[in-house]
Amino acid sequence: MPNDLFTLLPPTTTPTPIIANLPHSGLKVPTDVAKTFTPEHLSSLPNSDWHLQPLYRFLPELGVTVLQANYSRYVVDLNRSLKPPFFGSFWSSVVPEQTAFKKPIYLEKPSSEDVRSRIETYYTPYHQQLTNLLNQTISRFGQVYLFDLHSFMGLITEDICLGNADGKTCSEPLLQQVNNSFTEQAYQVVNNKVFSGGYITRHYGQQPDVEALQIELRYTNYLAQDQLERTQIPTYQGPQFDLAQKKLKAAFHSILASIS
C-alpha cells in the first residue's frame, strides 16, 4: 500500500461522532497509470471533486474526523461497489473506461491483472481504513454520522444536493437538519434529486449505528467560472472560495449543534 494512499485528519478539539469522507477529491496518478492516459485526460481529470480538501480544512477544528483520498477516481473509484465488471462504466465500475461524457481515458487500456492490482493497492486498504474509523467511533460514542462529501457540475441546477437513498441511509430528522443548516446560508438545497447517494453512503448507511449522508456541492459555489472553462485542473484561491468556506463552516457549526 502506498504510504500516501489517504490523508487522515483527526479532530484538533473535542471529538464528535462525525466522520467526513472525501473519496473523489484526490488528484494523484501513479506513474505507471499516468503513462496509459491520454494527455488531455491527465491534464484535467474531469469530474473530480476538485479542491475539497482545502475547502473543508476547518472540519477538524469542529471535532470532525476527516478521511481524504489522495489518488484520482480514475485510478480506482472508491465510491463504486466491488462487483464485476470491474473495468467499464464511469457510473458503476471500480475502474472507469471512459469519462462521464464518454471521452476516452486511455491510450492503453489496463489488463484484468492491472485492474485487480489497483483494487488491492488502492481500493481495499482505503475501505479498511474507513471501516476501522466507523467502528472506533461507534465504540466510543455508540453511533456515528458519516458525511460523504462531493462536488459536481451539471445534471441539476441547485447549489447542494443531499442524498440518503430516499430515506434508507439516515434519519429524516438528520436530513432536514442538514438541509436547514445549508439553507440558512442562502444555498438552494434539494434532497435525493439525481444524487441520492453512491456506494459509500448506501453500503455503510445500512449498517447498525451508522447514519450516512452524501453531500454534493455545485462547483460554481466555490470555483470561479473562468477556471471551470479551462481544459486543465482549476485553481481555487480567491474571494469566491473564501466566502464558500465561511458559509460551509457556519453550516457545519449548526449541524454539530443539532447533533450534540
Backbone hydrogen bonds, N-H to C=O, Kabsch-Sander energy under -0.5 kcal/mol:
donor,donor_aa,acceptor,acceptor_aa,energy
5,L,2,P,-1.3
7,T,68,Q,-2.5
9,L,7,T,-0.6
9,L,66,V,-3.1
12,T,60,P,-2.3
13,T,60,P,-0.6
16,T,63,G,-2.6
19,I,145,Y,-2.8
20,A,65,T,-3.1
21,N,19,I,-0.5
21,N,147,F,-2.8
22,L,67,L,-2.7
27,L,70,N,-0.8
28,K,70,N,-2.3
33,V,30,P,-0.9
34,A,30,P,-3.0
35,K,31,T,-1.9
36,T,33,V,-1.8
37,F,33,V,-0.6
37,F,34,A,-1.2
38,T,105,I,-2.4
42,L,38,T,-2.3
43,S,39,P,-1.8
44,S,40,E,-0.8
44,S,41,H,-0.8
45,L,41,H,-3.0
48,S,45,L,-0.9
49,D,24,H,-2.5
50,W,48,S,-1.8
52,L,49,D,-1.4
55,L,51,H,-1.5
56,Y,52,L,-2.4
57,R,54,P,-1.2
59,L,56,Y,-1.9
61,E,58,F,-1.0
62,L,58,F,-0.6
62,L,59,L,-1.7
63,G,60,P,-1.5
64,V,59,L,-1.9
65,T,18,I,-2.0
66,V,9,L,-2.5
67,L,20,A,-2.7
68,Q,7,T,-2.7
69,A,22,L,-2.6
70,N,5,L,-2.0
71,Y,5,L,-0.6
72,S,28,K,-2.9
75,V,72,S,-1.7
76,V,72,S,-1.3
77,D,94,V,-3.3
78,L,76,V,-0.8
80,R,77,D,-1.1
83,K,81,S,-2.1
88,G,86,F,-0.5
88,G,95,V,-1.9
92,S,89,S,-0.9
93,S,89,S,-2.5
95,V,86,F,-2.8
97,E,88,G,-3.3
98,Q,88,G,-0.6
99,T,103,K,-2.1
102,K,99,T,-1.9
105,I,97,E,-0.9
107,L,36,T,-3.8
108,E,36,T,-1.5
115,V,111,S,-2.2
116,R,112,S,-2.2
117,S,113,E,-2.2
118,R,114,D,-2.2
119,I,115,V,-2.2
120,E,116,R,-2.4
121,T,117,S,-2.2
122,Y,118,R,-3.2
123,Y,118,R,-1.1
123,Y,119,I,-0.5
124,T,119,I,-2.7
126,Y,122,Y,-0.7
127,H,123,Y,-2.1
128,Q,124,T,-2.0
129,Q,125,P,-2.2
130,L,126,Y,-2.4
131,T,127,H,-2.5
132,N,128,Q,-2.3
133,L,129,Q,-2.2
134,L,130,L,-2.3
135,N,131,T,-2.5
136,Q,132,N,-2.5
137,T,133,L,-2.2
138,I,134,L,-2.5
139,S,135,N,-2.4
140,R,136,Q,-1.6
141,F,137,T,-3.1
142,G,138,I,-2.6
144,V,209,D,-2.1
145,Y,17,P,-3.1
146,L,144,V,-0.6
146,L,211,E,-2.9
147,F,19,I,-2.7
147,F,145,Y,-0.6
148,D,146,L,-0.6
148,D,213,L,-2.5
149,L,21,N,-2.8
149,L,147,F,-0.8
150,H,215,I,-2.8
152,F,217,L,-1.8
156,I,154,G,-2.0
159,D,188,Q,-0.8
160,I,188,Q,-2.4
161,C,216,E,-2.0
162,L,190,V,-2.7
163,G,214,Q,-2.5
165,A,196,S,-3.5
168,K,164,N,-1.3
169,T,164,N,-2.0
175,L,171,S,-2.1
176,Q,172,E,-2.6
177,Q,173,P,-2.2
178,V,174,L,-2.5
179,N,175,L,-2.4
180,N,176,Q,-2.8
181,S,177,Q,-2.3
182,F,178,V,-1.9
183,T,179,N,-2.5
184,E,180,N,-2.3
185,Q,182,F,-1.1
186,A,183,T,-2.1
187,Y,182,F,-1.6
189,V,187,Y,-0.6
190,V,160,I,-2.2
192,N,162,L,-3.8
194,V,192,N,-0.8
195,F,193,K,-2.4
196,S,194,V,-1.4
199,Y,79,N,-1.2
202,R,198,G,-2.5
203,H,199,Y,-3.5
204,Y,200,I,-2.1
205,G,201,T,-1.6
206,Q,202,R,-0.6
206,Q,203,H,-0.6
207,Q,204,Y,-1.4
210,V,207,Q,-1.5
211,E,144,V,-2.5
212,A,169,T,-2.7
212,A,210,V,-0.6
213,L,146,L,-2.7
214,Q,163,G,-2.7
215,I,148,D,-2.9
216,E,161,C,-2.7
216,E,214,Q,-0.5
217,L,150,H,-1.6
218,R,159,D,-3.0
219,Y,152,F,-3.5
221,N,218,R,-2.0
222,Y,219,Y,-2.2
223,L,219,Y,-2.3
227,Q,224,A,-0.8
228,L,224,A,-1.4
229,E,225,Q,-1.1
230,R,227,Q,-1.0
233,I,43,S,-1.4
242,D,238,G,-2.1
243,L,239,P,-2.5
244,A,240,Q,-2.1
245,Q,241,F,-2.4
246,K,242,D,-2.0
247,K,243,L,-2.4
248,L,244,A,-2.8
249,K,245,Q,-2.2
250,A,246,K,-1.8
251,A,247,K,-2.2
252,F,248,L,-2.6
253,H,249,K,-2.0
254,S,250,A,-1.9
255,I,251,A,-2.2
256,L,252,F,-2.7
257,A,253,H,-2.1
258,S,254,S,-1.5
259,I,255,I,-1.4
260,S,256,L,-2.8
